[in-house]
């Protein structure tokens, strides 16, 4: 398998993980926790694991959040383009 294919598979897996984690993240944010460190702490306390099965750190959470937001924005853009 080529390096490009491996990267593509990893990116797709990361996108899927971000999508699956998004509802939990939104729930934590809705509860009033706003900082990356605070959200990571709540996820760890709830036993929610990272894609690799580890504990959350603020930097990891920030990357997943950014990916989830990009995915949501891309889906919204596709819908608008197909509606227009």
Order of alpha helices (4+ residues) and beta strands (2+ residues): alpha-alpha-alpha
